[in-house]
Amino acid sequence: MAIKRPEGTFDLFGQEMQEWELFKKCANETFGAAAYELIQTPTFEKTELFVRGIGDTTDVVNKEMYSALSGGNIEKLKSGEEISSKAQLTLRPEGTAGAVRAAVENGWIDQASQPVRIWYAGPMFRAERPQKGRQRQFHQIGIECLGSNDASLDAQAIVLMMQLFKEFGIDVDKCTLHLNSLGCEKCRPAYREAVKKFIHTNTDCMCETCMERAEKNPLRSFDCKNPECKSAMQNAPLIDQYLCDDCKAHFAKVKQFLDLANCKYEIDATLVRGLDYYTKTVFECTFNDGLGAQNAIGGGGRYDKLAAEIGGPDIPGLGFAVGFERCLLAKKASASKSFATKRKGLFIIPLDENAKSFAEKMFVLNSFNPEIKLDMDLRPEETGQTCVRSLKSQLKLANKSNAETALILGSDEMENKCFTVRNLETHEDSKVSFDDAKKALHTSIPQE
């Protein structure tokens, strides 16, 4: 039996790989216009980074991280020896902690006169139960902005996220942007105590996990999927009653900037996100057509204490991440025509052995031509069959390859030194001489 890929993973190839490349292209253009620069961090980091950065009360740290050990350290573990923190490594479950670590470690924050603005794209890893829109290896694109607490940057990040969705082909009219403020270290403790007290007075409605959360991070109970907990938490105290004047003013500015940008949103006082590092502004975008329970396609917020938590300077920050796999589902549900599926390139179709020999020479001559994508039928010869397949069979292959134009070569075309050019979208035919094809199609034509 052939070895199969691990559960909760999939192979990016063909159409989906084209969509991933398009997604990154849209991100580069959208974020680049706002002075964000691309960064690439290691796929794995020290485990301590995520424990301190994300928070040891989160499901990500407690249940979902993939940690790795070298062979030598596995042997140490078996023999009861301690393993140094340097050897305890984890595949990244999200991109923010690594990006902030890189900015701190490389001194980008110290060197910058303006906020450090970076974006990333790549695979993330979480040990979750696989289902539609939730994989164990998935892909995210995100931005991080470090060094400013200006509310305009919060609003700009939200606008950039919505613009990325639009550029990728997602129908933003089917999206809902949820917005909230989680307060700061001054006002949130009182709110946490109020929620904790509420949970303890409703123990008959709360699950065991939420009772444990009440002691460490009671706000996470708003995220509980248990129906009874969800129903009970609808009556819990709301953060807006506890925000300090500074947090109220900051949140008011964020909303003003979003209104100015005509960016629609809904205030969701129960939105807390799943990671502990968030402060003040948090946001999440859901797609409301066909994604089921896993309908959050992107979100983020401000994390003004994260850099300090991982041993860096006490500087503010904010960012967001969007999931490629869910965005692709949202794009398909939007019935969007993808740039990635646009027909392109030429497909040569020889109809006899002489034409095939000519076509093969043309194929090789154009192998390194960056101006065109040229292909032909390269399938293995079938036993008992002629080397040249029928026009119908080759046209079917050309359509499958998403070619825009077929160059048909038979005995008449070879004699008259021309191609029958078929538009594979309109099915219209025309005749083009070899010389004209060389100029018009930027192809190299072999000397007979």
N, C-alpha and C positions, 0 to 999 in steps of 0.2 A: 504493500500500500504506500502510495506517495506521501511524503511529508507535506503537511498543509501549514498555512500561516497560523500564528497564535490567535486564539479567540479574542475578538475585540479589536482586531487590526484589519487593514485592507491594503491592497496594492494600488498605488497611484499610477495610472497608465492611460494612454489614449486621451479620450475626452476629458476625464477627470483631471489628468495631469495638465492638460491645456487650460482647464478652468483654474487650477491652482496657480499656474504661471500668470494667467490673466488677473487673478485676485491680487497677486503681488505687484503686478504692473499698475493696477488701479491704486493700490496703497502707496506705491512710490510716487505717483503723480499727485495724489491727494495730499499726502503728508509732506512731500517735498516742497509743495507750494506754501506750506506753513513753517518752513525752516526746520523740519525734522530730518535727521540723518539716520541711515540704516546701520544697525549694529548686529553682530552675530556673537552670541555667547556660547559657552560649552553646553552640550546636551545634558551633562550631569554636573552637579555641584556638591559641595560638602553638605551632608544631611543637616548640619547645624544651621545652615543658612535658611532652610525652609522652616525648621522648627521655630527659630527665633523670629523670622520674618513673617511667615504666614500665621503662626500661632499654634501652640500645642493643644488647643481645645477644638480645633477644626477637624472636620471629617477628612480633609485632604491629608493632614499630617497623621492623624490617628489610624486611618483605615486605607488610604488610597495611594500612598507613596510606594514606588518601586525603588528599593535600595539595593546596592550592588557591592560585592566584595570580590577581591582578587582571590585566586586559588590559594595563595600563601596565607591570607587572612582567614579564609574558610577553615584551614587546618588549625590556625590559632584558636578560632572559635570552638572547634571540636574539642581541643585539648583544654579548654577552660581559660585560656589566656585572654587578657584584655586587648581590645583593638583601639588604636589611637583614633582621635576624632578626624585626623587627616585621612584615614583609610575608610571612613564611613561616608560613602557617596550615594547620591540619590539622583535618579533620572528626573529631570525637571517636570513638576506637575503644573507649573505656570511660568510666565516669562518675567514678571515684574521683579521678583527678588533678585534674579540673576542680573537683570539690567541695572538695577540700583547698585548691586555689588560691584559691577564693572565700572560704573561711573565714580564710585567712591574709591575703589582700589587704584584706578588709573589716574586719579586726580583731575578728572574732567571738570568737576564742580569747582575746585579751587582755581582752575585756570580760566574759567568762563566769566565774562562780564555780563552775559545774558543767561537766562535759564538754559540748562542742558536739555535739549530736545532730541530724543532718539526713538527709532521704531525698529521692530523685529518681526521676523516671520519664521516659523519652523514647527517641528513636532513637539508635543507635550505628552506626558504619560501619567495615567491614573488607573489604579486597580478598581474599576467600577464594574457593575453588572452591565454587560453590553446590551444595547437596545438601539432603536432608531434614534439617530442624533446623539448617541453617547457611545464613544469608543474608548478602548484602553490606550491606544495611541491615536491622537488627533492632532490637528494643525491649527495654530492660532497666529493671528497678526495683531500686534498691539503697539501702542505708543506710551512713552513715559516722558514727563516734563518735571525737571528737578531744579529747585532753587527759587521758586516764587510762590507766594500765596495769593496772587491776584485772581479775583473771581472771573476775570475775562478769559483766563486760560482754561478754567473749568468749562465755561460755555463753549469756547473754541473747540475743546476736545470732543464735546458732545456733537457739535456741528460737523466736525471732521468724521466722526463715526457714521453719522447719518449720510454724509456725502459719499463715503466709501460704499455703503450699501447701495446707494443710488447709482454710482458709477459701475458697480459690479452687475447691476441689472435686477436688483431686488425692488419690488414695489413698496416704497416706503409708506404709501397710503394704507397698506395692510399691516403696518408696524405700530406698536404702542411704545412710546418712550416713557419709562417710569422714572420719577425723580424724587429724591429725599435728601435730608441732611441727618447725619448721625451725631452731630455735635462734636465737641472736643474734650480734651482731658479735664476741662473745668466743669462742664455741664453734664457730660455723659455718666459719671459715677452715680449721680442722684437718680438718673433715669434707669440705669441698670438695677439699682436697689428697688426701684418701684416695680420693675418687671419681675424681679426675683420674688418680691413679696406677693405679687399677683399669682405667680406660678405655685407658690407654697399654699396659697389659699384656694387653689383649684386642683389639688393633687388628684382628685378622683377623675379628672378629665385629661390629665397629662400622662404621656408615656414615660417609661423608665429613662430613656435617653434625655428627654427634656428635663426631668428632675435632676439628672446629673449636670446638664447644662446650666441649670439655675444657679449652681454654686460657682461655676467658672466663667460662663459667658451666656447669661440668660437671653440676650438678644437673638441668639441663634435659634431660639424656639419659634421665632417667626418663620423660619425656613422649614420647619418640620412638615413632613408629608403625611403624617398620621392624621386622618380626617377629624378625630376628636380633638387633637391638639390644635389643628388649624381653626376649627370652629371656636374653641375656647380663646385662642389668641386674638380673635377679632374684637374681643372686649378688653384687651390689655391696654395699659396706658400708652399714649402716643408721644413720640419724641418732641413734637412741636410745642408741647406744654412745658418742656424742660430746657430748651435751647437758651444759651446765654445771649446777651446783646450782640456780642461779636459774631457768633454763629448765625443769628437771625439776620444781621446786616449782610453777611457774606452770602447767605442763601438768597436773600432778596436781590442782590446784585446779579447772581447767576441767572435767576429767573428773568430779570430785566434784559440781560444780554440775549437770552434765548428768545424772548419776545421780539427784540429788535431784529434778530436774524430770522424771524418767522418760523422758528423751530417749535413744533407742537410737542407738548408733554403733558403728563398727568402726575400730580402729586400722589405718591404712594408712601404713606407714613409707616407701612410695615416692611418696606424694602430695607434689608440690612446687608445683602450680599453674603457670600460664604466664607470670606477671609477676615481675619482679625485686624488687619492693618488699616482698615478704612477709617477716616475721620471726615467730618463735615460732608461735602457733596458725595452722594452715591447715585448711580444711574444704571438702568438696564433696559435694553430694547428687546421686546418680544415680537414674534411674527405670528399673526393670528389666523393663519389659513393653512391647515393641513400638517402641522408639525407635531401635534399632540402635546404630551406633557413636557417634552424637551423643546420648548419653543423660544427660549432665550437665546438670541443669536449674538449678543454682545453686551458688554457692560463694564463698568469700572467706577472710578471715583478718586477722591483725594486721600493721600496717605502721608500726612505731615510728620509722622514719627517713625516711619519705616527705616530711613537712612540711619537714624540714631540707634534703632533696635538692632541693626546688624553691625554696629560698631563704627559707623561713620559720623559725620557732622550732623548737628540737629538742624536739618533743612527741610522745608516743605516739598511735597511732590504730588503728582497726580498722574493718572493714566487710564487706559482701558484695553481690553482684549476682545477680539471677535473670533468666533469659531468658524473655520472654513467649511467643515462638513455640514454644519447647520445652515450656514449662509448658502451653500450650494442647494440644499433642500428648499430653502426659502426662494432661491432664484428659480428653481424648477416650478415651484408652486405659483410664482409670479408670471409664468408663461412667457419668460423673457427670452428674446433672441440673443444668443451669446456671440460676442465677437470671436470667442474661441472656436465656435462651430462654423464660422464663415468659410465658405469654400475658397480654396486657394490652390495654386500650383497647376502643373500640367501632368497629364498621364498619357504616355505614348502607347498606342495600340497597333502593333503590327499584325497583318493578316496572313502572312506567309513567311517562309524561312528567310528569303532575301531581305524582306522588310524587317524581320526580327534581328538579323545581323546588323543592319543599319541602326535600328533602335537601340541595341545594346551599346554600340559605339557612342551614340548620342548620350545615353544614360551615363556612361563613364566620363565623357568629356565635360558634362555639366555637374559632376559630383561635388566640385568645390566652387560652384557658382552661387554666391550669396544672394543674387537677385531673383532667383526662382527656386521653386520646389518642384523637382521633376522626378516622376516615378513611372514604373511599368510593371507588368505581370512578371513577378519573380518567383512564383510558386514552383515547387518541384515538378518535374515531368511525371505524368501519370503512366503507369505501365500499360503498354498496348495503345497509347494515345499519341497523336501527333504533338510536336513540341509547341505548336502555336494553337492556342485555344480560340474558340469562336468569338466573334465580335460581341455577341450578347453576353458571354461570360466575362470578357474583359471590361465591357462597359459597366457591368454589375460591380466588378472590383474597383473600377475608377470611382464610381459613386460612393462606395463604401469608404474609400480613402479621403473623401471630401475634396477631391480635385475640382477645380473650376472649369477646366478645359481638357478635352481629349484630342490628341493629335493622331488621327487614323491614317495608317500607312498600308496600302495594298499595292498590287502590281501596277495599277494605273497611276497611283500617286508617285511611285518610284520612277516610273517611266517619264512622267511630266515634271518631276522634281518639285513636288508640292505636298502639302498636308491637306486632308479633310479635317477642318477644325470644327469640333462640336462643342457648343456651350452646354454644359451638363445641367444647367438650371433651366434654360429655355428650350433645349434640345434642337436648336437651330444649327444648321451646317453651313460652312463657307469654305472656299478654297484659298489657301495662302501658299505662295511659293516658298521654297527653302530660304531664298535670300530675304524675302520680306519677313519671314518668321524669325530669322536671325536678328533683324533690327527691332521688330515689334515686340517679340517675346524675350529678348535678351538671351537667346539660347546659342549654344555652339553647335554648328552643323558639321558632321564629319565629311571629309573629302571621300568621294566614292573611289 
